[in-house]
Amino acid sequence: MNKIKAFFWIVLVGFILIVFFSNLELFLRPMDISLNFIIKNYSLPELPAAVFFLIFFAAGLLIAYFSNLPERYRLRKTIKNLKATIDTQDQEIVRIRTKPNIEAANSTPENP
């Protein structure tokens, strides 16, 4: 499975590089972006288009990461509770398995 994943990522990066190098003039052309918020307009300095692609890609990754954060903490807590339950049940199993041995060792045969 790891080889399949590695192959997939190599192919994906290869396609991205092909798109980038076949469109160098588009990605390296300086562009200015102005963001129009209702209250204020922001004008970003002229940068190559590739830089803007990377900035907005990173912003998307951060938004996806932080939107998933509460769910991950909830799942982590659930996993912690389930592991604690497993540990207590394992201890109970060991106690039950050793209990007959202890009772058998403590009991002495009665002589008539």
C-alpha positions as a Markdown table, in Angstrom:
| # | Residue | x | y | z |
|---|---|---|---|---|
| 1 | Met | 0.0 | 0.0 | 0.0 |
| 2 | Asn | 2.9 | 2.4 | 0.8 |
| 3 | Lys | 4.3 | 1.8 | -2.7 |
| 4 | Ile | 0.9 | 2.7 | -4.2 |
| 5 | Lys | 0.8 | 5.9 | -2.2 |
| 6 | Ala | 4.3 | 6.8 | -3.1 |
| 7 | Phe | 3.6 | 6.2 | -6.8 |
| 8 | Phe | 0.4 | 8.3 | -6.6 |
| 9 | Trp | 2.2 | 11.2 | -5.0 |
| 10 | Ile | 5.0 | 11.0 | -7.5 |
| 11 | Val | 2.5 | 11.1 | -10.4 |
| 12 | Leu | 0.6 | 14.0 | -8.8 |
| 13 | Val | 3.7 | 16.1 | -8.3 |
| 14 | Gly | 4.8 | 15.2 | -11.8 |
| 15 | Phe | 1.5 | 16.5 | -13.2 |
| 16 | Ile | 1.7 | 19.7 | -11.2 |
| 17 | Leu | 5.3 | 20.3 | -12.4 |
| 18 | Ile | 4.2 | 19.7 | -16.0 |
| 19 | Val | 1.4 | 22.2 | -15.7 |
| 20 | Phe | 3.7 | 24.7 | -14.0 |
| 21 | Phe | 6.6 | 24.5 | -16.5 |
| 22 | Ser | 4.3 | 24.4 | -19.5 |
| 23 | Asn | 2.7 | 27.7 | -18.3 |
| 24 | Leu | 5.7 | 29.5 | -16.9 |
| 25 | Glu | 4.7 | 32.9 | -18.5 |
| 26 | Leu | 1.3 | 32.7 | -16.8 |
| 27 | Phe | 2.7 | 31.8 | -13.4 |
| 28 | Leu | 5.6 | 34.3 | -13.5 |
| 29 | Arg | 3.7 | 37.2 | -14.8 |
| 30 | Pro | 3.4 | 39.9 | -12.1 |
| 31 | Met | -0.1 | 40.5 | -11.0 |
| 32 | Asp | -1.7 | 42.9 | -8.4 |
| 33 | Ile | -4.7 | 41.8 | -6.5 |
| 34 | Ser | -7.1 | 44.2 | -4.8 |
| 35 | Leu | -9.4 | 42.8 | -2.2 |
| 36 | Asn | -12.6 | 44.7 | -1.8 |
| 37 | Phe | -14.2 | 44.3 | 1.6 |
| 38 | Ile | -17.3 | 46.4 | 2.4 |
| 39 | Ile | -15.4 | 48.6 | 4.9 |
| 40 | Lys | -12.0 | 48.9 | 3.2 |
| 41 | Asn | -10.2 | 48.0 | 0.0 |
| 42 | Tyr | -6.8 | 46.3 | 0.2 |
| 43 | Ser | -4.4 | 46.3 | -2.7 |
| 44 | Leu | -1.7 | 43.7 | -2.5 |
| 45 | Pro | 1.7 | 44.5 | -4.2 |
| 46 | Glu | 2.6 | 43.1 | -7.6 |
| 47 | Leu | 3.9 | 39.6 | -7.2 |
| 48 | Pro | 4.1 | 36.7 | -9.6 |
| 49 | Ala | 0.9 | 34.8 | -10.0 |
| 50 | Ala | 2.5 | 31.6 | -8.6 |
| 51 | Val | 3.0 | 33.4 | -5.3 |
| 52 | Phe | -0.7 | 34.3 | -5.1 |
| 53 | Phe | -1.6 | 30.7 | -5.9 |
| 54 | Leu | 0.6 | 29.5 | -3.1 |
| 55 | Ile | -0.8 | 32.0 | -0.6 |
| 56 | Phe | -4.4 | 31.1 | -1.3 |
| 57 | Phe | -3.6 | 27.4 | -1.3 |
| 58 | Ala | -1.9 | 27.8 | 2.1 |
| 59 | Ala | -4.9 | 29.8 | 3.3 |
| 60 | Gly | -7.2 | 27.0 | 2.2 |
| 61 | Leu | -5.1 | 24.4 | 4.0 |
| 62 | Leu | -5.2 | 26.4 | 7.2 |
| 63 | Ile | -9.0 | 26.9 | 7.0 |
| 64 | Ala | -9.5 | 23.1 | 6.4 |
| 65 | Tyr | -7.1 | 22.3 | 9.4 |
| 66 | Phe | -8.8 | 24.7 | 11.8 |
| 67 | Ser | -12.4 | 23.7 | 10.8 |
| 68 | Asn | -11.6 | 20.1 | 11.5 |
| 69 | Leu | -9.8 | 20.8 | 14.8 |
| 70 | Pro | -12.8 | 20.4 | 17.2 |
| 71 | Glu | -13.8 | 17.0 | 15.7 |
| 72 | Arg | -10.3 | 15.7 | 16.1 |
| 73 | Tyr | -10.2 | 16.7 | 19.8 |
| 74 | Arg | -13.5 | 15.0 | 20.3 |
| 75 | Leu | -12.3 | 11.9 | 18.7 |
| 76 | Arg | -9.1 | 12.0 | 20.6 |
| 77 | Lys | -11.1 | 12.1 | 23.9 |
| 78 | Thr | -13.3 | 9.2 | 22.8 |
| 79 | Ile | -10.2 | 7.2 | 21.9 |
| 80 | Lys | -8.7 | 8.0 | 25.3 |
| 81 | Asn | -11.8 | 6.9 | 27.1 |
| 82 | Leu | -12.1 | 3.7 | 25.1 |
| 83 | Lys | -8.4 | 2.8 | 25.8 |
| 84 | Ala | -9.1 | 3.3 | 29.5 |
| 85 | Thr | -12.1 | 1.0 | 29.2 |
| 86 | Ile | -9.9 | -1.6 | 27.5 |
| 87 | Asp | -7.3 | -1.4 | 30.2 |
| 88 | Thr | -9.9 | -1.9 | 33.0 |
| 89 | Gln | -11.4 | -4.8 | 31.1 |
| 90 | Asp | -8.0 | -6.4 | 30.6 |
| 91 | Gln | -7.3 | -6.1 | 34.3 |
| 92 | Glu | -10.6 | -7.7 | 35.1 |
| 93 | Ile | -9.9 | -10.6 | 32.7 |
| 94 | Val | -6.5 | -11.1 | 34.4 |
| 95 | Arg | -8.2 | -11.1 | 37.8 |
| 96 | Ile | -10.9 | -13.6 | 36.7 |
| 97 | Arg | -8.3 | -15.9 | 35.2 |
| 98 | Thr | -6.1 | -15.9 | 38.2 |
| 99 | Lys | -8.9 | -16.1 | 40.8 |
| 100 | Pro | -9.6 | -19.9 | 40.3 |
| 101 | Asn | -5.9 | -20.6 | 40.6 |
| 102 | Ile | -5.7 | -18.7 | 43.8 |
| 103 | Glu | -8.8 | -20.5 | 45.2 |
| 104 | Ala | -7.4 | -23.8 | 44.2 |
| 105 | Ala | -4.1 | -23.1 | 45.9 |
| 106 | Asn | -5.7 | -21.9 | 49.1 |
| 107 | Ser | -8.1 | -24.9 | 49.4 |
| 108 | Thr | -6.6 | -27.9 | 51.0 |
| 109 | Pro | -8.0 | -31.3 | 50.6 |
| 110 | Glu | -10.0 | -32.5 | 53.5 |
| 111 | Asn | -8.8 | -35.6 | 55.2 |
| 112 | Pro | -11.6 | -37.9 | 56.6 |
